[in-house]
Amino acid sequence: MPFSSALLLLSIVAHGYSHAPALPASVPVWAVPESLRLPGAAAVESHGRHVSLDALFPGSGLADAWDERASLRTAVRQALRDDLMAPLLRGVGGPKRACALSLGTACMVSWSNALAAHAEGKVDFSRFTAAFADHGVRLSGEAFIRSLGELCGATPHGSLIDIIPLDRRVAHSWHQDSGLPRDTVLLGFPPRDGYEGGGVFSHCVQLSHPLRPSAGDEHGAVVEYERLSDPPPDRIDDAFVLRPLYSKGREVWVSNDAHHLHSTPDRQLREAVWRFM
């Protein structure tokens, strides 16, 4: 066995990971200090989970193609720009347009608005569908976006962003996107075919209780852990940091924003990650 593979195997065993979509039992829930808790909020009873592409799209062939074909994953990222971003850039040309549609630039759209526009015949998902067909996947672009978006639950924000990796190591900046009890869905784009390991999904801390806002009296804005008290609260010990593994069968990570703090991975190893909210 190659040395790098042996290290990965040892890491998986040490952290209790398996190919089954379950959380590693060795990462404890962080007991939120009373002073940082949302007043009157009940204890958190559930935390993040993996969802497989095979379960989401049974019989489509997507799970195998996603694992084996980097060209498909890149084509899907390009389809996001061609199908959903390009219509927002009407009247924009030249370098500004080229930059907005580049795979080297983060791309943010509204998946819920795109689905509504599709129902009215104003937006199509033809590049998505063509990318799947070219790789032997029996799936429409509309069904792909809809099924992933529906994992966000009944009251989604409706946004989708293609997040590209930073070319540097980053320190954890623990935060919540809104502090609201809404699910965030991450679709992983691994760095290479057949990849199993970390660095694709955000790291997170599983909370015992919801946090109070870091600014104002109500949730809805970003919650910054470092601003929850003055002086700032104690650093969260690394023993509480959950680093979800990516693999075939673990392509999607779903977590409730109110039940976790999250951060960019300390070491990113991914082509990209999509965040549905």
Secondary structure, 3 states (H helix, E strand, C coil): CCHHHHHHHHHHHHCCCCCCCCCCCCCCCECCCHHHECCCCCCCCCCCEEECHHHHCCCCCHHHHHHHCHHHHHHHHHHHHHHHHHHHHCCCCHHHHHHHCCCCCCEEEEHHHHHHHHHCCCCCCHHHHHHHHHCCCCCCHHHHHHHHHHCCCCCCCCEEEEECCCCCCCCCCCEECCCCCCEEEEEEECCCCCCCECCCCCEEEEECCCECCCCCCCCCCCEEHHHCCCCCCCCCCHHHEECCCECCCCCEEEEEHHHEEEECCCCCCCCEEEEEC
